[in-house]
Amino acid sequence: MNSNKSVEFLGDFFQNVYLEPRNLFINPNNLFMSYYKTIEGKKYDGELIDLADKLTKGAGDGRISMSDAEQLFEAVKDGNSYTDIEKDTMAYVRANYKWTDAADEWFRSEVRKWAASK
């Protein structure tokens, strides 16, 4: 952004937010919405759902492949524990997304081994 555009942006921000504070609205209930997703009244890990969506909407056949399963597994392991929300989320993903047989078998086996070591 060049300096003239920066000044314009700051001027607009100042005019719209500072002078008119009612234009700045933060809903505290929405601060953490990106982390969780509620589907049919149940809370799921939003990052895992988003990743599953992204992996199945690519150039492939719409199924979760071995490579996709590896990415999901890495995302599950990110917090170094397998939380109840992650368990519920992966149960949802396994039930509602198409997997190759090899990916499904590999994922379940890896999660079992990893979770048993925690």
N, C-alpha and C positions, 0 to 999 in steps of 0.2 A: 504494500500500500504506500503510495507516495505521500509526501507530507501534506499536500493540499487535501487529498482524500481523507487522510487521518484527521485533519482539522475539521473537515465536514462531518465525519463520523462522530467525533467527540462533541461537536456542536449539536448534532442531532440527538446524541445520547443525553447531553446536558439538558437540552430543551425538553425531551420526551420523558426523562426519568427524574432528573434532579428537580426541575421546576414543576413537573407534574408527577409526583410520587405515586399517584394512583395508577400510572402506567406500568409500574414495576410490581408485578404480582408473583409471588412465589407460594405455591401451594405446598405446605409441609408434607402432605400425604403423597405427593408425587416425587419427593426427593430420591427415593430408593426404588422407584418403579422399574427401572431398567434391570435391576438385579433379579427380581422375582416376576414371574408371570402367573396370573391366576387363570386357570382353565376349568370351566365347569365347577367353580367354587373351591378348587384345590390349588394350593400354592406350589409352584415349580421353580427351578433354577432357570432364570431367563437366559443366561449366557449359554447354557447347554441346549435349550430349545432353539435359540437363535442359530447356534452352530449346526444343529441337526437340520434346520430349515435351509441354511446356506449350503450344506453338503449335499442335500438331496435336490437342490434346484440348479445344480451346475450342468455341465455338458454331458454327464453320464446318463444312466438309465433310470435315475430317480431312487435307486436303492443305496443304502449305506454299504460301501465297499470296505475291504480290509484297510485301505488307506484312511478312509473316513472314520472307521472304528478306532484306529490308532489315534486320530486327532481327538475324538470324543474321550478316549481313555486318558489322554494327557490333560484334557480339560477337567475331568473328574478328579484327577490326582493333584490339581493345582493347590488345594488347601491342605494337602497331606493327611486328610481324613475323609472318610466316605460318610457324609452327613445323611440324615434322614431325608432331607429335601432332595439331595442328589440321588439317593436310592429311588425315591418316588419319581423323580424326573426321568431317570434312566428306565424305570419300569414303563413310564408313559411313552418314552421314545421307542422302546423295544416293541410296545404294543401298537403304536400308531404310525410308525414309519416302516418302510420295507427295507429289509436287510438281506444281503447275500447270506447263504447258509454259513459259509466260512467266516464271514465277519461277525455274525451273531454268536457262533460257537466260540471264536477267539475272544471276543469282548467279554462274554460271560465268564470264561475261564480266567482271563487276566484280572478282572475285577475281583473274583473270588480269591485268587492267590494274593492280590495286593491287600484287600480288606482283611484277610486272615493275618497278615503280617503287622497290622496296626493294633 
